[in-house]
Amino acid sequence: MQLSDYLPVLRRNWLAISAITMLGLIIAATASIMVKPTYTAQTQLFVSIQSSGSVTELQQGNTFSQARVKSYVEAAKTPAVLQPVIDSLGLPLSPAELRRQVTASADLNTVIISIAVEDTSAVQASAIAQAVGTSLISTIETLESPTAGGPSPIKISVVTPASAPTVPSAPNTRLNLALGTLMGLAFGICLAIVRNVLDTKVRGEADLRRVHDAPILGGIAFDTDAAKRPLLTQTEAQSPRAESFRQIRTNLQFAHVSHKSKSMLITSSLPGEGKSTTATNLAIAMAQGGQSVVLVDADLRRPSVGDYLGLERNAGLTTALIGEADVDDLLQPWGDDALYVLTSGQIPPNPSELLGSTAMRQLILQLEQTFDAVIIDAPPLLPVTDAAVLAQQVGGVVLVVGSSKVKLPDLQKSFKALEMVDADLLGVVLNLLPAKGPDAYAYRYPKYDSAPSDTPALASNTRKVRNRPATSETHEASHRHERTASR
């Protein structure tokens, strides 16, 4: 993955990253509050040689002092120095325990020893630091005293007395908050990346491209009102949903322009991806564009087109396939445009055999001779073989991919299933896309004061179905359409 590939991942998981970052900040703040404050007091000692000789002797003495300072730093944390401190202050500590509170150091090429003491009490930290310095001076004078007697050649003086600090040295609240925030942010980003690697759901075009390079005919954003008002005629003419189907209609005209067959199959990988509503609304959009369209509900397992449009589905496709009625007598007009619907009919026990029969092929050819476009709503590809069987008898296949509804392995199986039957894949329709975020469809449509003119249909010849009189059936279908729209 390139750097640009990580940006959509971060945008998609920004809420989780923000929550984890905030959690890190809260943990750091809680730890800073719960930790008891610690104070650090410091004293400084100067080491010198007691000599009043020449300059050369002074230089030699200074070099000697620097060499001894390292040893004095180590001596500051020995029991010989710490035990007198414990005795003088009456501390309930052992030399080993007090050693953990004492820090001694000396800068390079200097003769100054710094002694720092940490304690939960600022006054006690100051007292211990002062006592350690005094005890170190006494101990060094004893250790450096000549064997023959006399004063010690080393002189240690206090140059910075210890004082009680007014501000605690720990916890460093600002530093803790900064570290907690950075650690939370880093953990959140890592979790988002791991989650993206393990997540195989198809969310948008980028995920689709990981398994196939099929052309994208268009994208349909998720609409909370679609469940109650699924039809294109139930939305505003200039709504993004309506514009999406008009764009798909236009792209299909170019994708299907070289095909002699006028039929196209609409299917998906799994149930719930919106292939039936896509097929229905696409048929409505094409009819609004001036074409004569027939919508065939070939989902003989879970038919839904009749329910969406408020039409009778007890007599339909299966009725024609078994020869009980002519297909022309089973077509039901719908709406004000040249849209006719062939509902599923009675659900048969052998849907695959019926859809793969010669009668089905003859029915499609008959509809192609009558209409400009034949839209067939088929079952999903993976649960049953009906769609794969039908794909061999139509001019092209449109695969509907529901965002977050199908996983990459399932989508890959769908493409392979279509390739195995040598189906002509016209393109993919991305459905249920989020309206915002990295997976949102890229195109947006402004609202205009005047309604845009629809794209003219490529096939402009007038079929006999357009000359059918407006019988009582037409008025009855219109009333049924109005009842459906008002639900």
C-alpha positions as CSV (number, residue, x, y, z in Angstrom):
1,M,0.0,0.0,0.0
2,Q,1.2,3.5,-0.9
3,L,0.8,6.5,1.4
4,S,-2.2,7.7,-0.5
5,D,-3.9,4.3,0.2
6,Y,-3.7,4.9,3.9
7,L,-5.6,8.2,3.9
8,P,-9.0,6.6,3.1
9,V,-8.3,4.0,5.8
10,L,-7.7,6.8,8.3
11,R,-10.8,8.7,7.2
12,R,-12.9,5.6,7.4
13,N,-11.7,4.9,10.9
14,W,-11.4,8.4,12.2
15,L,-14.0,7.9,14.9
16,A,-12.2,4.9,16.4
17,I,-8.9,6.6,16.1
18,S,-10.3,9.7,17.9
19,A,-11.8,7.5,20.6
20,I,-8.6,5.7,21.3
21,T,-6.6,8.9,21.3
22,M,-9.0,10.4,23.8
23,L,-8.7,7.2,25.8
24,G,-4.9,7.5,25.9
25,L,-5.3,11.1,27.0
26,I,-7.7,10.1,29.8
27,I,-5.5,7.3,31.0
28,A,-2.5,9.7,31.1
29,A,-4.5,12.3,33.0
30,T,-5.8,9.7,35.5
31,A,-2.3,8.4,36.1
32,S,-1.0,11.9,36.7
33,I,-3.7,12.6,39.2
34,M,-3.4,9.3,41.1
35,V,0.4,9.3,41.3
36,K,1.6,11.0,44.5
37,P,3.7,14.1,43.7
38,T,7.5,13.8,44.2
39,Y,9.9,16.7,45.1
40,T,13.5,16.9,44.2
41,A,16.0,18.9,46.3
42,Q,19.6,19.4,45.2
43,T,22.9,20.5,46.8
44,Q,26.3,21.1,45.1
45,L,29.7,20.5,46.5
46,F,33.1,21.9,45.4
47,V,36.2,19.7,45.6
48,S,39.6,21.4,45.9
49,I,43.2,20.7,47.1
50,Q,44.4,22.5,50.2
51,S,47.7,23.9,48.7
52,S,49.2,27.3,48.4
53,G,52.1,26.3,46.2
54,S,53.1,27.4,42.7
55,V,50.9,27.6,39.7
56,T,52.2,24.2,38.6
57,E,51.3,22.6,41.9
58,L,47.8,24.2,41.6
59,Q,47.3,22.7,38.1
60,Q,48.5,19.3,39.3
61,G,46.1,19.6,42.3
62,N,43.2,20.4,40.0
63,T,43.9,17.4,37.8
64,F,44.1,15.3,41.0
65,S,40.8,16.7,42.2
66,Q,39.0,15.9,38.9
67,A,40.3,12.3,39.1
68,R,39.0,11.9,42.6
69,V,35.6,13.4,42.0
70,K,34.4,10.2,40.2
71,S,35.2,8.2,43.3
72,Y,33.4,10.7,45.5
73,V,30.3,10.5,43.4
74,E,30.2,6.8,44.0
75,A,30.9,7.2,47.7
76,A,27.9,9.5,48.1
77,K,25.6,6.4,47.8
78,T,27.5,4.1,50.1
79,P,26.3,3.0,53.5
80,A,29.3,4.9,55.0
81,V,27.6,8.1,53.9
82,L,23.9,7.2,54.1
83,Q,23.8,5.5,57.5
84,P,24.8,8.7,59.4
85,V,22.1,10.5,57.4
86,I,19.5,7.9,58.6
87,D,20.7,8.2,62.2
88,S,20.7,12.0,62.3
89,L,17.3,12.4,60.7
90,G,15.7,9.3,62.2
91,L,14.6,8.0,58.9
92,P,12.7,4.6,58.9
93,L,14.8,3.5,55.9
94,S,17.8,1.2,55.3
95,P,20.8,2.4,53.4
96,A,19.7,0.4,50.4
97,E,16.2,2.0,50.4
98,L,17.7,5.5,50.9
99,R,20.1,4.8,48.0
100,R,17.1,4.7,45.6
101,Q,16.2,8.3,46.5
102,V,19.7,9.7,46.1
103,T,21.4,10.6,42.8
104,A,25.0,11.9,42.6
105,S,26.7,13.2,39.5
106,A,29.5,15.3,38.3
107,D,30.1,17.0,35.0
108,L,33.1,16.1,32.9
109,N,36.2,18.1,33.6
110,T,34.7,19.8,36.6
111,V,35.2,19.4,40.4
112,I,31.6,20.1,41.3
113,I,29.4,17.2,42.7
114,S,25.7,17.5,42.5
115,I,23.6,15.5,44.9
116,A,19.8,15.2,44.3
117,V,17.3,13.6,46.6
118,E,13.7,12.7,45.7
119,D,11.0,12.4,48.3
120,T,7.2,12.9,48.6
121,S,7.9,15.7,51.1
122,A,9.6,18.8,49.8
123,V,11.0,19.6,53.3
124,Q,12.3,16.1,53.9
125,A,13.9,16.0,50.4
126,S,15.8,19.2,51.3
127,A,16.9,17.9,54.7
128,I,18.1,14.6,53.2
129,A,20.1,16.3,50.5
130,Q,21.7,18.6,53.0
131,A,22.5,15.7,55.3
132,V,24.0,13.6,52.5
133,G,26.2,16.5,51.5
134,T,27.4,17.0,55.1
135,S,28.0,13.3,55.6
136,L,29.9,13.0,52.3
137,I,32.2,15.9,53.4
138,S,32.9,14.2,56.7
139,T,33.4,10.8,55.2
140,I,35.9,12.0,52.5
141,E,37.9,14.0,55.1
142,T,38.2,10.8,57.1
143,L,39.1,8.6,54.1
144,E,41.6,11.1,52.7
145,S,43.3,11.9,56.0
146,P,47.1,11.1,55.9
147,T,48.3,8.0,57.8
148,A,50.9,10.0,59.7
149,G,48.2,12.4,60.9
150,G,47.5,16.0,59.9
151,P,44.7,17.6,57.9
152,S,43.2,16.0,54.8
153,P,44.7,17.4,51.5
154,I,41.2,17.4,50.0
155,K,38.7,20.1,50.9
156,I,35.0,19.8,50.0
157,S,32.8,22.8,50.4
158,V,29.1,23.4,50.0
159,V,28.5,25.9,47.2
160,T,24.7,25.4,46.8
161,P,22.8,24.6,49.9
162,A,19.7,22.5,49.6
163,S,16.4,24.2,49.7
164,A,12.8,22.9,49.8
165,P,11.4,22.9,46.2
166,T,8.0,24.6,45.7
167,V,7.0,22.6,42.5
168,P,6.9,18.8,42.3
169,S,9.4,17.3,39.9
170,A,7.0,14.3,39.2
171,P,4.6,13.6,37.8
172,N,5.2,15.8,34.7
173,T,1.6,16.3,33.8
174,R,2.2,18.0,30.5
175,L,4.6,15.4,29.4
176,N,2.4,12.6,30.5
177,L,-0.6,14.1,28.6
178,A,1.5,14.5,25.5
179,L,2.8,11.0,25.6
180,G,-0.6,9.6,26.4
181,T,-2.1,11.4,23.4
182,L,0.7,10.3,21.0
183,M,0.5,6.7,22.2
184,G,-3.3,6.6,21.8
185,L,-3.0,8.1,18.4
186,A,-0.3,5.6,17.3
187,F,-2.3,2.7,18.7
188,G,-5.5,3.9,17.0
189,I,-3.7,4.2,13.6
190,C,-2.1,0.8,14.0
191,L,-5.5,-0.7,14.9
192,A,-7.1,1.0,11.9
193,I,-4.5,-0.4,9.5
194,V,-4.8,-3.9,11.0
195,R,-8.6,-3.7,10.8
196,N,-8.4,-2.6,7.1
197,V,-6.1,-5.5,6.3
198,L,-8.4,-8.1,8.0
199,D,-11.6,-6.5,6.7
200,T,-12.6,-8.0,3.4
201,K,-15.9,-6.1,2.9
202,V,-16.3,-4.2,-0.4
203,R,-17.0,-0.6,0.6
204,G,-16.2,1.3,-2.6
205,E,-14.4,1.5,-5.9
206,A,-10.9,0.9,-4.3
207,D,-12.0,-2.4,-2.9
208,L,-13.7,-3.4,-6.1
209,R,-10.4,-2.8,-8.0
210,R,-8.6,-5.3,-5.8
211,V,-10.5,-8.2,-7.5
212,H,-11.7,-6.9,-10.9
213,D,-11.3,-4.1,-13.4
214,A,-14.9,-4.1,-14.6
215,P,-16.2,-0.7,-15.6
216,I,-18.3,1.2,-13.1
217,L,-21.6,2.3,-14.5
218,G,-22.5,4.4,-11.6
219,G,-22.9,4.7,-7.8
220,I,-26.0,5.0,-5.7
221,A,-25.7,6.6,-2.3
222,F,-27.4,5.0,0.7
223,D,-30.8,6.7,1.4
224,T,-32.6,6.3,4.6
225,D,-35.9,6.9,2.9
226,A,-35.3,4.2,0.2
227,A,-36.8,1.5,2.3
228,K,-40.1,3.4,2.6
229,R,-40.0,5.0,-0.9
230,P,-37.8,2.7,-3.1
231,L,-39.1,3.8,-6.5
232,L,-37.5,6.5,-8.6
233,T,-40.9,8.2,-9.1
234,Q,-41.2,8.7,-5.3
235,T,-38.2,11.0,-5.1
236,E,-37.6,14.5,-6.3
237,A,-36.5,14.7,-10.0
238,Q,-33.3,16.6,-9.0
239,S,-32.4,14.4,-6.1
240,P,-29.0,12.7,-6.1
241,R,-30.7,9.3,-6.2
242,A,-32.6,10.2,-9.4
243,E,-29.5,11.6,-11.0
244,S,-27.6,8.5,-10.2
245,F,-30.0,6.3,-12.1
246,R,-30.0,8.7,-15.0
247,Q,-26.2,8.5,-15.1
248,I,-26.4,4.7,-15.0
249,R,-28.9,4.7,-17.9
250,T,-26.6,6.9,-20.0
251,N,-23.6,4.8,-19.3
252,L,-25.5,1.6,-20.1
253,Q,-26.5,3.1,-23.5
254,F,-22.8,3.4,-24.4
255,A,-21.8,0.1,-22.8
256,H,-24.6,-1.7,-24.7
257,V,-24.4,0.2,-28.0
258,S,-22.5,-2.5,-29.9
259,H,-24.8,-5.3,-28.8
260,K,-27.5,-6.6,-31.1
261,S,-29.4,-8.1,-28.2
262,K,-31.6,-5.6,-26.3
263,S,-31.9,-7.6,-23.1
264,M,-29.7,-7.2,-20.0
265,L,-29.6,-9.1,-16.7
266,I,-29.4,-7.4,-13.3
267,T,-28.0,-9.5,-10.6
268,S,-25.8,-9.4,-7.5
269,S,-23.6,-11.7,-5.5
270,L,-25.8,-12.1,-2.4
271,P,-29.3,-11.1,-1.3
272,G,-29.7,-7.7,0.2
273,E,-27.5,-5.8,-2.2
274,G,-30.4,-3.9,-3.8
275,K,-30.5,-5.6,-7.3
276,S,-34.3,-5.7,-7.5
277,T,-34.7,-2.0,-6.7
278,T,-31.8,-1.2,-9.1
279,A,-33.5,-3.1,-11.9
280,T,-36.9,-1.5,-11.2
281,N,-35.6,2.0,-11.0
282,L,-33.3,1.5,-14.0
283,A,-36.3,0.4,-16.1
284,I,-38.3,3.5,-14.9
285,A,-35.3,5.8,-15.8
286,M,-35.0,4.2,-19.3
287,A,-38.8,4.6,-19.8
288,Q,-38.6,8.2,-18.7
289,G,-35.8,8.6,-21.3
290,G,-38.2,7.8,-24.2
291,Q,-37.6,4.1,-24.6
292,S,-40.2,1.3,-24.5
293,V,-39.1,-0.9,-21.7
294,V,-40.2,-4.3,-20.3
295,L,-39.2,-5.3,-16.8
296,V,-39.1,-9.0,-16.2
297,D,-39.1,-10.4,-12.7
298,A,-37.0,-13.6,-13.2
299,D,-36.3,-14.0,-9.5
300,L,-38.5,-17.1,-9.1
301,R,-37.4,-17.7,-5.6
302,R,-37.9,-14.3,-3.9
303,P,-39.8,-12.2,-6.4
304,S,-40.3,-8.5,-5.3
305,V,-40.8,-6.4,-8.4
306,G,-44.6,-6.9,-8.3
307,D,-44.6,-5.8,-4.6
308,Y,-42.6,-2.7,-5.4
309,L,-44.8,-1.6,-8.2
310,G,-48.1,-2.8,-6.7
311,L,-48.9,-5.2,-9.5
312,E,-50.4,-8.7,-9.6
313,R,-47.8,-11.4,-9.6
314,N,-49.8,-14.6,-9.6
315,A,-49.8,-14.6,-13.4
316,G,-46.6,-13.7,-15.1
317,L,-43.3,-15.3,-16.3
318,T,-43.9,-18.8,-15.1
319,T,-47.4,-18.7,-16.6
320,A,-45.9,-17.9,-20.0
321,L,-43.1,-20.4,-19.7
322,I,-45.4,-23.3,-19.1
323,G,-47.7,-22.2,-22.0
324,E,-50.8,-21.3,-20.1
325,A,-51.0,-17.8,-21.5
326,D,-49.3,-15.6,-24.2
327,V,-46.7,-13.2,-22.9
328,D,-48.5,-10.2,-24.5
329,D,-51.6,-10.9,-22.3
330,L,-49.4,-11.1,-19.2
331,L,-47.7,-7.7,-19.6
332,Q,-48.9,-5.1,-17.1
333,P,-48.4,-1.4,-18.0
334,W,-47.1,0.9,-15.3
335,G,-46.8,4.6,-15.0
336,D,-47.2,7.3,-17.7
337,D,-44.3,6.1,-19.8
338,A,-43.8,3.1,-22.0
339,L,-43.0,0.8,-19.2
340,Y,-44.5,-2.7,-19.0
341,V,-43.8,-5.3,-16.3
342,L,-43.9,-9.1,-16.5
343,T,-44.1,-10.2,-13.0
344,S,-42.8,-13.6,-11.7
345,G,-46.0,-15.6,-11.6
346,Q,-46.4,-18.6,-9.4
347,I,-43.2,-19.8,-7.8
348,P,-42.2,-23.1,-9.4
349,P,-40.4,-26.0,-7.8
350,N,-37.7,-26.0,-10.6
351,P,-36.7,-22.3,-11.3
352,S,-33.3,-23.2,-12.8
353,E,-34.8,-25.6,-15.4
354,L,-37.5,-23.1,-16.4
355,L,-35.0,-20.2,-16.8
356,G,-32.6,-22.3,-18.8
357,S,-35.3,-23.7,-21.1
358,T,-35.9,-23.0,-24.8
359,A,-39.2,-21.4,-23.8
360,M,-37.3,-18.7,-21.8
361,R,-35.0,-18.0,-24.7
362,Q,-37.9,-17.7,-27.1
363,L,-39.7,-15.4,-24.6
364,I,-36.7,-13.1,-24.4
365,L,-36.4,-12.9,-28.2
366,Q,-40.1,-12.1,-28.5
367,L,-39.8,-9.3,-26.0
368,E,-36.7,-7.9,-27.8
369,Q,-38.7,-7.7,-31.0
370,T,-41.4,-5.6,-29.2
371,F,-39.4,-3.4,-26.8
372,D,-36.4,-1.1,-27.0
373,A,-35.0,-2.6,-23.8
374,V,-35.6,-5.8,-21.8
375,I,-34.5,-5.5,-18.1
376,I,-34.4,-8.9,-16.3
377,D,-34.2,-9.0,-12.5
378,A,-32.5,-12.3,-11.7
379,P,-31.7,-14.0,-8.4
380,P,-28.2,-13.6,-6.7
381,L,-25.3,-15.4,-8.3
382,L,-23.8,-17.3,-5.4
383,P,-26.8,-18.9,-3.6
384,V,-28.4,-20.4,-6.7
385,T,-27.4,-21.0,-10.4
386,D,-30.4,-19.2,-11.9
387,A,-28.5,-16.0,-12.7
388,A,-25.6,-17.9,-14.3
389,V,-28.1,-19.9,-16.5
390,L,-29.9,-16.7,-17.6
391,A,-26.6,-14.9,-18.2
392,Q,-26.1,-17.1,-21.3
393,Q,-29.4,-16.0,-22.9
394,V,-29.1,-12.2,-22.6
395,G,-27.1,-9.5,-24.3
396,G,-25.3,-8.3,-21.1
397,V,-25.1,-8.5,-17.4
398,V,-25.0,-5.7,-14.8
399,L,-23.7,-6.7,-11.4
400,V,-25.0,-4.8,-8.4
401,V,-22.4,-4.5,-5.6
402,G,-23.8,-3.5,-2.2
403,S,-21.4,-1.5,-0.1
404,S,-20.5,-3.4,3.1
405,K,-22.9,-6.1,2.1
406,V,-20.5,-8.4,0.2
407,K,-17.0,-9.5,0.9
408,L,-14.1,-9.6,-1.6
409,P,-13.9,-13.5,-1.8
410,D,-17.7,-13.6,-2.6
411,L,-17.4,-10.9,-5.2
412,Q,-14.5,-12.7,-6.8
413,K,-16.6,-15.9,-7.0
414,S,-19.3,-13.9,-8.7
415,F,-17.0,-12.6,-11.4
416,K,-15.6,-16.1,-11.9
417,A,-19.2,-17.5,-12.2
418,L,-19.9,-15.1,-15.0
419,E,-16.7,-15.8,-16.7
420,M,-17.4,-19.6,-16.6
421,V,-20.6,-19.1,-18.6
422,D,-18.9,-16.6,-20.9
423,A,-21.3,-13.8,-19.9
424,D,-20.9,-10.4,-21.3
425,L,-20.4,-8.1,-18.2
426,L,-21.5,-4.6,-19.1
427,G,-20.4,-3.1,-15.8
428,V,-20.9,-2.8,-12.1
429,V,-23.3,-0.6,-10.1
430,L,-22.1,0.4,-6.7
431,N,-25.1,0.5,-4.4
432,L,-25.7,1.6,-0.8
433,L,-22.6,3.8,-0.8
434,P,-22.1,6.2,2.1
435,A,-23.1,9.8,1.4
436,K,-19.9,11.1,3.0
437,G,-16.5,9.8,3.7
438,P,-13.7,8.1,1.6
439,D,-16.1,5.5,0.1
440,A,-18.7,8.1,-1.0
441,Y,-19.4,8.2,-4.7
442,A,-17.3,10.9,-6.3
443,Y,-20.0,12.7,-8.3
444,R,-22.4,15.3,-7.0
445,Y,-25.2,17.0,-8.8
446,P,-26.3,20.6,-8.3
447,K,-30.0,21.5,-8.2
448,Y,-31.2,23.6,-11.1
449,D,-34.3,25.7,-11.4
450,S,-35.4,24.0,-14.5
451,A,-35.6,20.3,-15.0
452,P,-32.8,18.9,-17.2
453,S,-33.7,17.2,-20.4
454,D,-33.2,13.5,-20.4
455,T,-30.7,11.8,-22.6
456,P,-32.4,10.8,-25.8
457,A,-32.8,7.1,-26.3
458,L,-30.6,5.5,-28.9
459,A,-33.4,3.4,-30.2
460,S,-36.1,5.8,-31.4
461,N,-38.3,3.5,-33.5
462,T,-41.9,3.3,-32.4
463,R,-43.1,-0.2,-31.4
464,K,-46.6,-1.5,-31.5
465,V,-46.8,-1.5,-27.7
466,R,-46.7,2.4,-27.7
467,N,-49.9,2.4,-29.7
468,R,-51.9,0.3,-27.2
469,P,-55.1,2.1,-26.1
470,A,-55.4,3.4,-22.6
471,T,-57.8,0.7,-21.4
472,S,-59.2,0.2,-17.9
473,E,-56.1,-1.9,-17.2
474,T,-53.9,1.2,-17.7
475,H,-56.0,3.3,-15.3
476,E,-56.1,0.5,-12.8
477,A,-52.3,0.3,-12.9
478,S,-52.0,4.0,-12.4
479,H,-54.2,3.9,-9.3
480,R,-52.1,1.0,-8.0
481,H,-49.0,3.1,-8.6
482,E,-50.5,6.0,-6.6
483,R,-51.4,3.7,-3.7
484,T,-47.8,2.4,-3.7
485,A,-46.3,5.9,-3.8
486,S,-48.5,7.0,-0.8
487,R,-47.3,4.1,1.4
